[in-house]
């Protein structure tokens, strides 16, 4: 009887445990831009934003380039014509800590879904409020939708229009 209960409990636990989400499809070329900050008047609110931006004017309403830090490396910005063939997948995390990102994979599935899989790590919390963006450019020729996978879990989607 104990053995039967143990087997039933183990099967129930195994079926309810969900594996980590992962990017599907073929690897896609991408570039990460870390030289931008979210403008105070971007219009986005909440703890996080997940969006695909397909036009320069829309991008410029939300982001501005940060100046290079003294003695730091020169910032790399999106090319003026970047939105002709690319779109930008954006994550912005807001809160009392700076969030750093590590992109693990960017893929394009056969159905036109772009997966952006990354690790997000929050630094020590303070008294200020921070907006930490992840800006990734990807070719838009076959893209229809973006799925954001953060730390192994799908956290947002956005249509590529």
C-alpha positions as CSV (number, residue, x, y, z in Angstrom):
1,X,0.0,0.0,0.0
2,X,2.8,2.4,0.9
3,X,4.6,1.6,-2.3
4,X,1.4,2.3,-4.4
5,X,0.9,5.6,-2.6
6,X,4.5,6.6,-3.2
7,X,4.2,5.7,-6.9
8,X,1.0,7.7,-7.3
9,X,2.4,10.7,-5.5
10,X,5.6,10.6,-7.5
11,X,3.7,10.5,-10.8
12,X,1.4,13.3,-9.8
13,X,4.4,15.4,-8.8
14,X,6.2,14.6,-12.0
15,X,3.2,15.5,-14.2
16,X,2.6,18.8,-12.4
17,X,6.3,19.9,-12.6
18,X,6.9,21.9,-15.7
19,X,10.2,22.1,-17.4
20,X,11.9,25.3,-18.4
21,X,10.8,27.1,-21.5
22,X,13.4,27.2,-24.3
23,X,13.8,29.0,-27.6
24,X,12.6,27.1,-30.6
25,X,13.7,27.2,-34.2
26,X,17.0,28.1,-36.0
27,X,19.5,30.5,-34.6
28,X,18.9,34.1,-35.7
29,X,21.5,36.8,-36.1
30,X,21.1,39.6,-33.5
31,X,22.9,42.5,-31.9
32,X,22.5,43.7,-28.3
33,X,22.7,47.5,-27.7
34,X,23.5,48.6,-24.1
35,X,23.8,52.3,-24.8
36,X,20.2,53.3,-24.3
37,X,18.0,54.4,-21.4
38,X,14.3,54.6,-21.1
39,X,13.0,58.2,-21.2
40,X,10.9,59.4,-18.3
41,X,8.1,60.3,-20.6
42,X,8.1,56.9,-22.5
43,X,4.5,56.2,-21.5
44,X,5.4,52.7,-20.2
45,X,4.5,51.8,-16.6
46,X,4.6,48.8,-14.4
47,X,7.4,46.5,-13.3
48,X,8.2,45.3,-16.8
49,X,7.6,46.0,-20.5
50,X,8.0,43.5,-23.3
51,X,7.6,45.0,-26.8
52,X,8.8,44.8,-30.4
53,X,9.5,48.2,-32.0
54,X,9.6,48.4,-35.8
55,X,10.1,52.1,-36.6
56,X,12.8,54.6,-35.6
57,X,10.3,57.2,-34.5
58,X,8.6,54.8,-32.1
59,X,12.0,53.8,-30.7
60,X,13.1,57.4,-30.3
61,X,9.9,58.2,-28.3
62,X,10.9,55.6,-25.8
63,X,14.7,55.6,-25.7
64,X,17.6,58.0,-25.7
65,X,21.3,57.2,-26.0
66,X,23.3,57.5,-22.8
67,X,26.6,59.5,-23.0
68,X,29.7,57.4,-22.8
69,X,31.1,57.2,-19.3
70,X,34.4,58.9,-18.6
71,X,37.2,56.6,-19.8
72,X,34.6,54.0,-20.8
73,X,34.2,52.3,-24.2
74,X,32.6,54.2,-27.0
75,X,28.8,53.5,-27.1
76,X,27.4,51.5,-30.1
77,X,24.1,52.9,-31.3
78,X,21.5,51.6,-33.8
79,X,22.3,52.6,-37.3
80,X,20.1,55.4,-38.7
81,X,18.6,52.9,-41.3
82,X,18.4,49.9,-38.9
83,X,14.6,49.7,-39.0
84,X,14.6,49.1,-42.7
85,X,15.4,45.5,-42.3
86,X,15.4,45.0,-38.6
87,X,13.1,45.4,-35.6
88,X,14.1,45.8,-32.0
89,X,12.9,43.4,-29.2
90,X,12.9,45.3,-26.0
91,X,12.6,44.4,-22.3
92,X,12.5,47.0,-19.6
93,X,12.6,46.0,-16.0
94,X,11.7,48.7,-13.4
95,X,12.3,48.7,-9.7
96,X,14.7,49.5,-6.8
97,X,17.6,47.7,-8.4
98,X,19.5,47.7,-11.7
99,X,18.9,44.6,-13.8
100,X,21.6,43.2,-16.0
101,X,20.9,40.8,-18.9
102,X,22.8,38.0,-20.6
103,X,21.3,36.9,-23.9
104,X,21.4,33.1,-24.2
105,X,19.7,32.6,-27.5
106,X,17.7,34.4,-30.3
107,X,16.0,32.0,-32.7
108,X,13.4,32.2,-35.5
109,X,10.8,29.4,-35.6
110,X,9.1,28.3,-38.9
111,X,5.8,30.0,-37.9
112,X,7.5,33.4,-37.7
113,X,8.0,33.5,-33.9
114,X,11.2,35.0,-32.7
115,X,12.4,33.8,-29.3
116,X,14.6,36.0,-27.2
117,X,15.9,33.9,-24.3
118,X,18.0,35.6,-21.6
119,X,19.0,35.7,-18.0
120,X,18.0,38.7,-15.9
121,X,19.8,39.4,-12.7
122,X,18.8,42.2,-10.3
123,X,21.5,43.9,-8.4
124,X,21.3,45.1,-4.8
125,X,18.1,47.1,-4.0
126,X,18.4,50.8,-3.1
127,X,16.1,53.7,-2.6
128,X,16.1,55.0,-6.2
129,X,13.9,53.6,-9.0
130,X,15.7,52.2,-12.0
131,X,14.6,51.3,-15.5
132,X,16.9,48.7,-17.0
133,X,16.5,48.0,-20.8
134,X,17.5,45.1,-22.9
135,X,17.6,46.2,-26.6
136,X,18.1,43.4,-29.2
137,X,17.9,44.0,-32.9
138,X,16.8,41.1,-35.2
139,X,16.0,40.8,-38.9
140,X,12.3,41.4,-39.5
141,X,11.7,39.8,-42.9
142,X,10.0,36.6,-41.6
143,X,9.2,37.7,-38.0
144,X,5.6,37.9,-36.9
145,X,5.8,37.7,-33.1
146,X,8.4,37.8,-30.3
147,X,8.4,35.6,-27.2
148,X,10.5,36.7,-24.3
149,X,11.9,33.9,-22.2
150,X,13.5,35.2,-18.9
151,X,15.4,32.8,-16.6
152,X,13.7,29.8,-18.2
153,X,10.2,31.1,-18.1
154,X,8.0,32.8,-20.8
155,X,7.3,36.3,-19.5
156,X,5.9,38.2,-22.4
157,X,5.0,38.3,-26.1
158,X,4.7,41.1,-28.7
159,X,3.5,41.2,-32.3
160,X,6.0,42.4,-34.9
161,X,4.0,44.9,-37.0
